[in-house]
Amino acid sequence: MTTDNPSMATWLEQARIVIFGCGGIGGIVAARLAAAGRHVVVVTGNQQITDAVSARGLKAILPDGEVTQRVDVVTAPSGAAARGRFNIALLAVPPNRLVQAATDALALMADDGVIVPLANGLPEELISERVVGAAPRVVGGIVGFGGSALSPGVIEQTSDGGFTIGRLDGAIDEPVRRVGALLGRVSDDAEGPSIVLTPNLRGARWSKLAINCAISSLGTIGGDRLGALMRHRFVRRLCLEVMTEATQVALRLGVRLEKLSGMIDLEWFALDADERLAAGSPGLLAKHTALLAVGARYRRLRSSMLSAIERGREPPVEELNGEVVRRAEGLDLPVPVNAAVVEMVKRIGRGEVQPGVPALETLFADTRVALRALRLAA
């Protein structure tokens, strides 16, 4: 996104930016902003990352080449507070750490400051409900690219993509336009517009949630990158079933789902009643073919939830598939595949099961039993 608005250009030059998180997404955004000449303060929460970036800079392996950028990095929010007040806080932390990050960010904001969650799940609702005084400041930012942290201070962008920006109330106001203009400086999407300002943030969030419930969670259980996992037909079937349940919940809640990246149509991917019973059909073949294409495009994508488990952290599955399960309970709508995914990810997080294709095979077998029971009950 470019701007010919002089006041916008002035604001972009003067805006003070703080980023919470220096993993895959936070690191990529920080590196691209620094490369665009913006001064950012990064709150890592991890002393190893702070030390590595302070000593060697932030190394980013990007689709258009490798860069190393010097950024102002601190370990704790108190270090950012010493730099003054900020106009934008980008929260690139896992969804189960989002409330604390938003609380810390709120204390750092200038009078016109906004908080932009870049996390998965339904982060705008979460912050607005649980952080007092935050709701008017929240501008949603849905990330369309993937990223992984390879080591402290070294991150890799694993797929192209841009940002979808908006508010839960649908307003395209000045803060939304400012966030869009800022992130347009760092966005890279070879397949379409790098920045989309949406009046239907809720619909876009639910579409991304449905996709993350499949790709991120199954990627955690499978312990591999997306391209390798999508070669298995039963994994694609699990993806379709997870997304179908999430789509049904969203539609029952009255959400108008949005296409993501202009191509991923969740209502088309959702299995109809006949497809849920069938092993094969022309419609299923088309959906499997589409998932193979998604797997090819995002083949290097690796689940950040898997990385969290490897670092000894709690996986944020409750904020993804668990969100679908909780909303479905209020609708009296069965979602056995998402419920089974939650339990399997938790077992992996506790060290009871090792991630890998055998864990996905176990999940697939268990969900066949649950789905058969549902059909018999009906």
VENWO-V332954 format. One record per run of one state. SS is the DSSP state (h for helix, s for strand, l for the rest). FROM is the first residue (numbers start at 1). TO is the last residue. If there is no record, write none. Layout:
ss->[SS,SS]
from->[FROM,FROM]
to->[TO,TO]
This chain:
ss->[l,h,l,s,l,h,l,s,l,h,l,s,l,s,l,s,l,h,l,s,l,h,l,s,l,h,l,h,s,l,s,l,s,l,s,l,s,l,s,l,h,l,s,l,s,l,h,l,h,l,h,l,s,l,s,l,h,l,h,l,h,l,h,l,h,l,h,l,h,l,h,l]
from->[1,6,15,17,21,24,36,40,44,47,57,58,63,65,70,72,75,77,82,86,92,95,107,109,118,123,131,135,138,139,140,144,147,152,154,158,161,162,163,167,174,185,188,189,195,198,201,223,226,230,233,253,260,261,264,265,266,270,273,278,282,298,304,311,316,320,321,332,336,350,357,378]
to->[5,14,16,20,23,35,39,43,46,56,57,62,64,69,71,74,76,81,85,91,94,106,108,117,122,130,134,137,138,139,143,146,151,153,157,160,161,162,166,173,184,187,188,194,197,200,222,225,229,232,252,259,260,263,264,265,269,272,277,281,297,303,310,315,319,320,331,335,349,356,377,378]
